[in-house]
Amino acid sequence: MPEVAKLAAIWIKRADREPMESVRHAHLVSGAGLRGNSDYGAERQITIIGREVSGALPPQIREAVRPSARRATWSGAAWGDVLDDGEIRMGDEVAWVE
């Protein structure tokens, strides 16, 4: 049985080389990713960052690499594929399925 976690944040990159935008909900499309994201349909459909990765950084570094300021992929993050269509919201339960 997969480990279940709560979705703490959702970030969408509206255009290449631009900062990401925090949203409270988003629409997932199976095999494509987040609707409205600039990488929609690409190989990297979603990026998952655990709190243990971002939370382990010192506060001054955490602020400098916050998702809204990032354009590159986080070190220690995982990429995933979207398996089901549907709306996601902050606080939803999510699970990693292998």
N, C-alpha and C positions, 0 to 999 in steps of 0.2 A: 504494500500500500504506500503511495507517495506521501511524503511529508507535506503538510499543509501550512501555509503562511498567509499573512494578511498583506494585501497590496497597499504599500505606504505612500506611493507617489506614482504619477504617470507624467511622462515628459514626451512631447512631440516636437520633432524637428521639421518645421514648415518648409525650409529651403536649405540647400547645401551651403555650407560655410557660414551658417547663421546660428545664433544661440538657440537652445531648446526652450520650449514654452511649457510651463506647468499647467495641467488641465485636471479637472476633477473626475472626468469620465472620457472614454474614447470608444470607438467601434473597432472591433477586431474582425478581420476577414481571414478565414482559413487559407493557408498557403500564401498569403500576401502580406499580412502584418497589420499595422495601425492605419486606418483610413485617415488621410490628410497628412501623413508623414512623408517626407521627401524620399525616403528609402522604400516606400510602399512597393511591394512586389519583388524586392531585391532578396538576395540570399540571406542576409541578416535581417530577419523580420522583427525581432525584438531583442533588447539587451536587458539582462536581469542583473541587478547589483544588490548583493546582500548587505544588510546593515553592518555585519561584521567587517566588511571591506571598507565602507565609507565611515563607519563609526570608529574604526581603529586609527584614523588619521588625526593628527593634532588639530585643534580648532582653527588655527590660522591657515593651515593647508586645506582643510575641509572647505573653508569658505572660498579659497582660491580655485578649487576644482569642483564647485557645486555644479550640478547638471545644467543649470541655465547658462553657465559660462563655458560649457564644454562643447566641443565639436568632434573630438576624437573619442575613441572607445576607452572606457575605464580599464585599467589594469585590474585583474582579478574578477572581471565580470564574465558572464556566460551569455552566449547567443542562443536563441530558441526559435522554434517554428510555432506559428499559431495553428492549433488543431481544430478549433471550433469557432464559428461565426458568433458574434454577440457583443453586447455592450459590457464594458468593464467600468468599475467605479472604485475610487479610493476606499479601502476598507474591505473590499471583496476578498474571499479566500481564494488562493491560487496554489497550484501544485506543479512540481517538475515531474514530467512523465518521460521515462526513457524507453 
